[in-house]
Amino acid sequence: MSNATAAGQVLAVFQIALTKAAFDDVYATPNYEASVSNMASTTLQSDNVFGDDGGIYQLATMTGSASAGYTAGLNVTI
């Protein structure tokens, strides 16, 4: 994991889509009030990265909560 955060040659770039339920949970907590309208106007289908397939190949499995923290998991075939 240290290679993923260390400076150096970039080997791969990947974006992970997070579930709307996780966003809704986080945006319901204090200090995210200004972000609610941004999230409401952007969906995976309208996003310029995930719009082609609605994020179906990049949508992570989410566990946790806004108060405890989230873990996102995604199987990637190489």
N, C-alpha and C positions, 0 to 999 in steps of 0.2 A: 504494500500500500504506500510506502514512502515514495516510490517512484512516481506515483500519480500526483503527488504534491511537490516534488522536487523540481528545480529548474533543470533544463536540459532539452535534449531532442524530443519533440512531440512525436509519438508513434501513432496515435489514433485520437480522434475526437468523436464524442458521442453525446447526444442529448437524450435525456430521459423525460418523458411526460409524466406528470403527477396527477393523481385522481382529483376530480372536482370535489369529492367528499373531504379530502385532506385540505384542499384550499379553503373550502367553506368553514372547516373547523378552525383553521389558523386565522382566517379573516374575521371570525367571530370573537377573537380575543382582543383585549385593549391594544391600542396603538396601530391597528391595521385598518381603521375606518376609512382612510383616504384610498386604500387599495381596493376596496370592495367594488367601486364603479369600474376600475380597470379590468378586474377579473370578469365582471358581468359582460363587458363588451368583447372579450376574447374567449373563443372556444378552441378546442383542438382542431375542429373542422375549419375554422377561419384563420388559424395561426399560419404564418408563412413557412414554418419549419414542418409542422405536423399535418398541415391541411390536405396534403395529397391522399393520406390514408386515415386521417382522423387520429393519428397516434397509436393505432392498434399494435404496431411492432415496437413501439418505444414506451408503452404504458406500463409503469412500474406497479408491482404489488406493494401496497402500503400497509405497514403495521405501526401501531402506536397512537399518539394523540398530540395535540398542540401543547398540552401542559407537560407531558412526559418526553416529548420528542418523537420524531418519526424515523422509521427505517424504510428505505425504498429498495426493492429487489427487482432485478431484471435479468433473465437469462439471455445471453448473447451468443449466437452461434458464429464461430470463426472458421 
